[in-house]
Amino acid sequence: MNAIRKQTLLAAAVASAFAAPAALAQSSNVTVYGRMNLSFDRYSASDATAGAAADIQSRNRLVDNSSRLGFKGTEDLGNGLQAIFQIESGVTGDASAGAVAASTGALGTRTTFVGLQGKTWGQVLLGRQDVYYGNGKLDEPNRLGMLPNAFENAAAGRNAISAAGATGNGVMTPSLNRADNVVSYISPSFNNFTLKVQYAIPAGEATAAGSGVKNTATAFNLTYDNGPWYAQADWMKNSDLALAWDGSAAATAAGNEVTAWKLGGAYAFPSNTHVGLLYERLKNETGNGAGLAANVTNPNRERNSWAFNVVQAMGNTKLYAKYGKLDDVSGAAAGGSQTGAKHWGLGASYSFSKRTNVNVFYAKVDNDANANYQFISYNGPGAGTNATPVSAVGADPTSFGVGVVHNF
């Protein structure tokens, strides 16, 4: 009888050991999600300022377009308080050995955070997050995620074409996008307005021994979302960072600043037509004075840009059109003439289900004579990848093709 009782108690203990983790798991809600977005395109870059010898001849490519895998979840802590987290990583759906980039190849390369939220006071998040980068409904084609990277906005806060896409007097350091070491506060919606305030230490404070340089950034985002109307205003400042054009390094970047602001609006018509318009002003200022030769006569650089997009839904089909323009860079010592660019995009997608669609697209960057803006590419430098090539100034990258997108 004692042996039977002991066996019963042992079985109960084993069952309890397995039940405890299950009960703990049930106290939180975890979601696995992701996207695979790959396309086949024909790429070229023609009309280089130096002539046909500097053009990039047409070639076929198979490209991964920011595919990702993520985990997110919440846990109720009582009294309306919740713990929240997200771990999102870029994955390369067409990778060969070594084909990794900043957004792939490791866990948490995309937006990754942990935080707390309450219904009455909002959210506080800590981790790797988008700073100033997102355009929300202002850029509906990109927000929907149904097209390749070549179709992303050419202007106003997105890095769809390289921000340092001009040489000499056209080079600028861009605004922040996705950064490490970020603390964010996001308010609840008040009368359809939501405020986000962010503080970041992108490269860390005083990274060089003996240096007092403290690379810090602040950003504000205000959105208004009310039915068919949407509006957004952003401002950011990144201080004490090495600029792409003034010869500074981490230890000599004191006083350098990148500031940017953008403003835009969108409207969804009853005809299932969505339009978006946004404007951005980017400014670089060097605090190094005459200590660096490049700063004697050109301490500041500025650039304006704007973008427009339209999405027309017709049943399972969506049609897309985009246009963006980056003005010449002003403030450079010898002038920044012919350092601007334009970006066109036309596309269509057909949804087989809520998660799977196919697309066709055409995109082109029309560079001025002293600019070489590019399409974005996350494929990385590894062997076998199809990263966007570096083209000569004046050359105009063109991409057209087809793609498949699956969200899960």
C-alpha positions in Angstrom: 0.0 0.0 0.0 2.8 2.4 0.9 4.5 1.6 -2.5 1.3 2.5 -4.3 1.0 5.7 -2.3 4.6 6.7 -3.1 4.0 6.0 -6.8 0.9 8.2 -6.7 2.7 11.0 -5.0 5.6 10.8 -7.5 3.2 10.9 -10.5 1.5 13.9 -9.0 4.8 15.7 -8.5 5.9 15.0 -12.1 2.5 16.3 -13.4 2.9 19.4 -11.3 6.4 20.0 -12.6 5.1 20.0 -16.2 2.0 21.9 -15.4 3.8 24.8 -13.7 5.6 26.0 -16.9 2.4 25.6 -18.8 0.5 27.8 -16.4 3.3 30.4 -16.5 3.2 30.4 -20.3 -0.5 31.0 -20.3 -0.1 34.2 -18.3 1.4 35.9 -21.3 0.4 36.2 -24.9 3.2 35.6 -27.4 2.8 36.0 -31.2 5.2 34.7 -33.9 5.0 36.8 -37.1 7.0 37.6 -40.2 7.2 38.5 -43.8 8.9 36.9 -46.8 9.2 39.4 -49.7 11.3 38.5 -52.7 11.4 39.8 -56.2 12.9 39.1 -59.6 14.0 42.3 -61.5 15.9 43.7 -64.4 18.4 46.4 -63.1 20.5 49.0 -64.9 22.0 52.4 -64.3 22.4 54.5 -67.5 23.2 58.1 -68.6 26.2 58.5 -66.3 27.8 62.0 -66.4 31.2 60.4 -67.5 29.5 58.7 -70.4 28.4 55.2 -71.4 31.7 53.6 -70.1 30.5 54.4 -66.5 27.0 53.0 -66.9 25.9 49.7 -65.2 24.7 47.4 -67.9 21.4 45.6 -67.5 21.4 42.5 -65.4 18.8 40.1 -63.9 18.6 39.9 -60.1 16.7 38.0 -57.4 16.4 40.3 -54.4 15.2 40.0 -50.8 13.2 43.0 -49.8 13.4 43.3 -46.0 12.1 39.9 -45.1 11.7 39.5 -41.3 10.8 37.2 -38.4 9.5 38.5 -35.1 8.1 37.6 -31.7 5.9 39.9 -29.7 3.8 39.6 -26.6 2.1 41.0 -23.6 1.7 40.0 -20.0 -1.1 41.4 -17.7 0.4 42.6 -14.5 -2.8 43.8 -12.8 -4.5 47.2 -12.3 -4.4 47.9 -16.1 -0.6 47.5 -16.3 1.0 45.3 -19.0 4.5 44.2 -19.8 5.2 44.3 -23.6 8.1 43.1 -25.7 9.1 42.6 -29.4 12.1 40.9 -30.9 12.2 41.4 -34.7 15.1 40.2 -36.9 15.8 40.7 -40.5 16.2 37.5 -42.5 17.6 37.1 -46.0 15.3 34.8 -48.0 17.8 34.5 -50.8 21.0 34.2 -48.8 24.2 32.4 -49.6 27.0 32.0 -47.1 28.0 35.3 -45.6 25.1 37.2 -47.2 24.3 39.4 -44.2 23.8 43.1 -43.6 23.1 45.5 -40.8 19.4 44.4 -40.7 20.1 40.6 -41.0 22.4 37.9 -39.6 21.5 38.2 -35.9 18.6 38.3 -33.6 17.0 41.7 -32.8 18.4 43.6 -35.8 15.1 45.3 -36.5 12.7 47.0 -34.0 13.4 45.2 -30.6 12.3 46.4 -27.2 10.8 45.7 -23.8 8.5 48.0 -21.9 5.4 48.8 -19.9 2.0 50.1 -20.9 -1.1 51.4 -19.2 -4.5 52.4 -20.7 -4.4 55.9 -19.2 -0.8 56.9 -19.5 0.6 55.2 -22.6 3.8 53.2 -23.2 7.5 53.4 -22.2 9.8 51.3 -24.4 13.6 50.5 -24.2 15.7 49.0 -26.9 16.4 49.2 -30.7 13.7 51.4 -32.3 12.7 53.5 -35.2 13.6 57.2 -34.6 12.0 59.7 -36.9 12.1 57.0 -39.6 8.5 55.9 -40.0 6.0 57.8 -42.2 2.9 55.8 -41.4 0.0 56.5 -43.6 1.9 59.3 -45.3 3.6 56.6 -47.3 0.8 54.1 -47.8 2.6 51.9 -50.5 5.5 51.2 -48.1 3.3 50.8 -45.0 1.3 48.1 -46.8 4.5 46.2 -47.5 3.3 44.7 -50.8 6.1 46.0 -53.1 10.0 45.7 -53.2 12.5 48.1 -51.6 13.1 49.9 -54.9 9.5 51.3 -54.5 10.1 52.9 -51.1 9.9 56.7 -50.8 12.7 58.6 -52.4 12.5 61.4 -49.9 11.3 62.7 -46.5 12.9 60.5 -43.9 13.1 57.2 -45.7 16.5 55.8 -46.9 15.0 54.2 -50.0 17.7 55.9 -52.0 21.0 56.4 -50.3 21.1 59.7 -48.3 24.7 60.2 -49.2 23.9 59.9 -52.8 26.0 62.7 -54.2 29.7 63.4 -54.2 31.7 66.3 -52.9 29.4 69.2 -52.3 26.3 67.0 -52.4 27.2 64.6 -49.6 25.1 64.9 -46.4 24.7 62.8 -43.2 21.1 61.6 -43.0 18.6 61.8 -40.2 18.3 58.9 -37.7 16.3 55.9 -38.8 16.5 52.7 -36.7 18.8 53.2 -33.8 20.2 51.3 -30.8 19.9 52.6 -27.2 16.5 54.3 -27.5 14.0 55.2 -24.8 10.5 56.1 -26.0 7.4 57.4 -24.5 4.2 57.0 -26.5 1.0 58.7 -25.3 -2.5 57.3 -25.5 -4.7 58.8 -28.2 -6.3 62.1 -27.1 -9.0 63.4 -29.5 -7.2 61.4 -32.2 -3.8 62.9 -31.5 -0.8 60.7 -30.4 2.6 62.0 -29.2 5.9 60.0 -29.2 9.0 61.4 -27.5 12.3 59.6 -27.9 15.8 59.9 -26.5 18.7 57.9 -28.0 22.4 57.4 -27.5 23.2 56.0 -31.0 26.9 55.3 -30.6 27.2 55.7 -26.8 28.6 58.6 -24.8 32.3 59.4 -24.9 33.2 56.3 -26.9 36.8 57.5 -27.4 39.2 57.5 -24.4 39.7 61.0 -23.1 36.9 62.5 -25.2 34.0 64.4 -23.9 32.0 63.8 -27.1 28.5 62.6 -26.2 26.5 61.4 -29.2 22.9 61.8 -28.2 19.6 62.4 -30.1 16.1 63.5 -29.4 13.0 63.1 -31.5 9.3 64.1 -31.4 6.5 62.6 -33.5 2.9 63.9 -33.4 0.1 62.1 -35.4 -3.5 62.9 -36.0 -5.6 59.9 -37.2 -9.3 60.4 -37.6 -11.2 58.3 -40.2 -10.1 59.3 -43.7 -7.8 62.1 -42.4 -4.2 61.5 -41.3 -1.5 64.0 -40.5 2.0 63.7 -39.1 4.8 66.0 -37.9 8.3 64.9 -36.9 11.4 66.6 -35.6 14.8 65.2 -34.6 18.3 66.3 -33.6 21.4 64.1 -33.5 24.3 65.8 -31.8 28.1 65.1 -31.6 28.3 62.7 -34.5 30.9 62.3 -37.2 29.6 63.9 -40.4 30.0 62.2 -43.8 31.7 65.3 -45.4 33.6 67.4 -42.8 36.5 65.0 -42.0 35.4 64.5 -38.4 35.7 61.3 -36.4 34.1 60.1 -33.3 36.6 61.9 -31.0 36.4 65.2 -33.0 32.7 65.4 -33.5 31.9 67.8 -30.6 29.4 70.4 -31.8 28.3 68.6 -34.9 24.6 68.3 -35.4 22.1 66.8 -37.8 18.6 68.2 -37.5 15.5 67.3 -39.6 11.8 67.9 -39.7 9.0 66.7 -41.8 5.3 67.4 -42.2 2.6 65.6 -44.2 -1.0 64.6 -44.6 -3.0 61.8 -46.2 -6.6 61.3 -47.1 -8.6 58.1 -47.9 -11.4 58.9 -50.4 -14.7 56.9 -50.5 -13.6 55.6 -53.9 -10.9 53.5 -52.1 -8.3 56.0 -53.3 -5.6 56.9 -50.7 -3.3 59.9 -51.3 -0.3 61.0 -49.2 2.0 64.1 -49.4 5.0 64.9 -47.2 7.9 67.4 -47.1 11.2 67.3 -45.3 14.1 69.6 -44.5 17.5 68.2 -43.5 20.4 70.2 -42.1 24.0 69.4 -41.2 26.1 71.7 -39.0 29.7 71.2 -38.1 31.1 72.4 -34.9 34.8 71.9 -35.8 35.4 75.3 -37.2 38.6 75.8 -39.1 40.2 72.9 -37.4 39.2 70.8 -40.3 40.1 72.2 -43.7 36.7 71.4 -45.2 34.9 73.5 -42.6 36.7 76.8 -43.3 34.1 77.9 -45.9 31.2 75.4 -45.7 30.1 74.8 -42.1 26.5 74.0 -42.9 24.6 72.0 -45.5 20.8 71.8 -46.1 18.5 69.9 -48.4 14.8 69.9 -49.0 12.7 67.0 -50.3 9.1 66.1 -50.9 7.1 63.0 -52.0 3.6 62.2 -53.2 1.9 58.8 -53.5 -1.4 57.3 -54.6 -3.0 53.9 -53.9 -6.1 52.8 -55.7 -7.9 49.6 -54.4 -10.1 47.6 -56.7 -11.2 44.4 -55.1 -8.2 42.2 -54.6 -6.0 44.5 -56.8 -4.1 47.6 -55.7 -2.5 50.1 -58.0 0.4 52.3 -56.8 2.1 55.5 -58.0 4.8 57.5 -56.3 6.9 60.5 -57.1 9.7 62.1 -54.9 12.1 64.9 -55.4 15.3 65.8 -53.5 16.6 69.4 -54.1 20.2 70.4 -54.6 22.3 70.5 -51.4 22.8 74.1 -50.4 25.6 75.7 -48.3 28.6 73.8 -49.7 31.7 75.9 -50.4 31.6 75.5 -54.2 27.9 75.3 -54.4 25.8 72.1 -54.6 24.5 72.5 -58.1 23.2 69.4 -59.9 23.2 67.3 -56.7 19.4 66.6 -56.6 17.4 63.6 -57.8 13.8 62.5 -58.7 12.2 59.1 -58.0 9.3 57.5 -59.9 7.4 54.3 -59.1 4.5 52.5 -60.7 3.2 49.2 -59.4 0.3 46.8 -58.9 -0.4 44.0 -56.5 -3.0 41.2 -56.4 -3.9 39.5 -53.1 -4.7 35.8 -53.3 -5.5 36.0 -49.6 -5.0 38.3 -46.6 -1.5 37.1 -46.4 -0.2 36.3 -49.9 0.1 38.6 -52.9 2.1 39.0 -56.1 3.2 42.3 -57.6 4.7 43.9 -60.7 6.6 47.2 -60.5 8.7 49.8 -62.2 11.0 52.3 -60.3 13.6 54.8 -61.5 15.9 57.3 -59.8 16.7 60.2 -62.1 20.0 61.7 -60.8 21.3 65.1 -61.6 24.8 65.4 -63.0 26.6 65.4 -59.6 24.4 62.9 -57.8 24.3 59.1 -57.5 21.4 58.2 -55.3 20.6 54.5 -55.3 17.8 52.1 -54.5 18.0 50.5 -51.1 19.2 47.0 -50.7 19.5 44.8 -47.6 21.0 41.8 -49.3 24.5 42.6 -48.0 28.0 42.0 -49.4 28.2 38.2 -49.3 29.0 36.1 -52.2 26.0 35.3 -54.4 23.9 38.3 -53.3 22.2 40.9 -55.5 23.0 44.1 -53.6 22.4 47.3 -55.5 25.6 48.3 -57.3 27.3 51.6 -56.7 26.7 53.7 -59.8 28.7 56.7 -61.1 27.4 60.2 -60.7 24.6 61.1 -63.1 23.7 57.5 -63.7 19.9 56.7 -63.4 19.1 53.4 -61.7 16.1 51.5 -63.1 14.4 48.4 -61.7 11.4 46.6 -63.1 10.1 43.1 -62.3 7.8 40.9 -60.4 7.6 39.7 -56.8 5.8 37.5 -54.2 5.0 38.6 -50.6 3.8 36.3 -47.8 2.9 37.6 -44.3 2.4 35.2 -41.4 
